[in-house]
């Protein structure tokens, strides 16, 4: 089993910044792919960012140039730096850990961007 502990998030004004972090513990595999996924108020869901063991990242088009996703394999921690936040970034952000055909999810953290 893998447990994910998330931190960060909160309330910020438009064009502000926030940082989300997620740490995996338990039966972890440093080769796991990790993602941040979000659900926005209108119900839409998307993968915000994804990162491999080697640090290769992919981003949703909507966040490119504004979000930076990084990981520390020794600490099994990923960090999502979010800048120039927009109202449409509001949502619940979930950390996701993928390995050996299994998927684990964090409890989610609320990000609210006010105009």
C-alpha positions in Angstrom: 0.0 0.0 0.0 1.0 3.6 -0.7 -0.2 6.6 1.3 -0.2 10.1 -0.1 -0.1 13.1 2.1 -0.9 16.4 0.4 -0.2 19.9 1.5 -0.6 23.4 0.2 -3.5 25.0 -1.6 -5.8 27.6 -0.2 -7.3 30.9 -1.3 -5.5 33.3 -3.5 -6.4 36.2 -5.7 -6.1 36.2 -9.5 -2.5 36.3 -10.6 -1.3 35.0 -7.3 0.7 31.9 -6.6 0.4 28.7 -4.6 2.4 25.6 -4.1 1.1 22.0 -3.7 3.1 19.2 -2.4 2.5 15.5 -2.2 4.6 12.9 -0.4 4.3 9.2 -0.9 5.1 6.7 1.8 4.7 3.0 2.4 5.5 0.5 -0.4 6.8 3.2 -2.6 8.6 2.7 -5.9 10.9 5.5 -7.0 10.0 4.7 -10.6 6.4 5.6 -10.2 4.8 8.2 -12.3 3.1 10.9 -10.4 0.4 13.3 -11.4 -1.7 16.2 -10.2 -5.3 15.9 -11.4 -8.1 18.4 -10.7 -11.8 18.6 -10.7 -13.2 22.1 -11.3 -16.6 23.4 -10.1 -18.4 22.6 -13.4 -17.4 19.0 -13.0 -14.7 18.9 -15.6 -11.7 16.8 -14.8 -8.2 16.9 -16.2 -4.6 15.9 -15.6 -2.9 19.1 -14.7 0.7 17.8 -14.8 2.5 14.5 -14.9 6.1 13.6 -14.0 8.2 10.5 -14.6 11.0 9.2 -12.4 13.5 10.9 -14.7 11.7 14.2 -14.2 10.1 14.4 -17.6 7.0 16.5 -17.4 3.8 17.0 -19.4 1.2 19.7 -18.7 -2.3 20.4 -19.6 -2.5 23.2 -22.2 -4.4 25.4 -19.8 -1.5 25.5 -17.4 1.6 25.5 -19.6 3.9 28.3 -18.8 2.3 28.9 -15.4 2.7 25.6 -13.5 6.0 23.9 -12.8 6.0 20.3 -11.6 9.0 18.8 -9.9 9.9 15.8 -7.9 12.5 14.7 -5.3 12.9 10.9 -5.7 14.8 10.6 -2.4 11.9 12.1 -0.5 9.3 10.7 -2.8 7.8 14.2 -2.9 6.4 16.1 -5.8 5.8 19.8 -5.9 3.5 21.8 -8.1 4.4 25.5 -8.3 1.4 27.5 -9.6 1.8 31.1 -10.7 -0.4 33.6 -12.4 -3.4 31.8 -11.2 -6.7 32.3 -12.8 -10.3 31.9 -11.6 -10.6 28.9 -13.8 -7.8 27.1 -11.9 -10.2 26.8 -9.0 -10.9 23.3 -8.0 -9.9 20.3 -6.0 -6.4 19.0 -6.8 -5.6 15.4 -6.3 -2.1 13.8 -6.2 -2.0 10.5 -8.0 0.7 7.8 -7.8 0.9 5.2 -10.6 3.0 2.1 -10.3 3.0 -1.6 -11.2 -0.6 -1.3 -12.5 -1.8 0.3 -9.3 -3.1 3.8 -8.8 -3.2 5.6 -5.5 -4.9 8.9 -4.7 -4.4 11.6 -2.2 -7.5 13.1 -0.4 -7.4 16.2 -2.5 -6.7 19.8 -1.6 -8.8 22.8 -2.4 -7.5 25.6 -4.6 -9.6 28.7 -4.8 -8.7 31.7 -7.0 -10.8 34.8 -6.5 -11.2 37.6 -8.9 
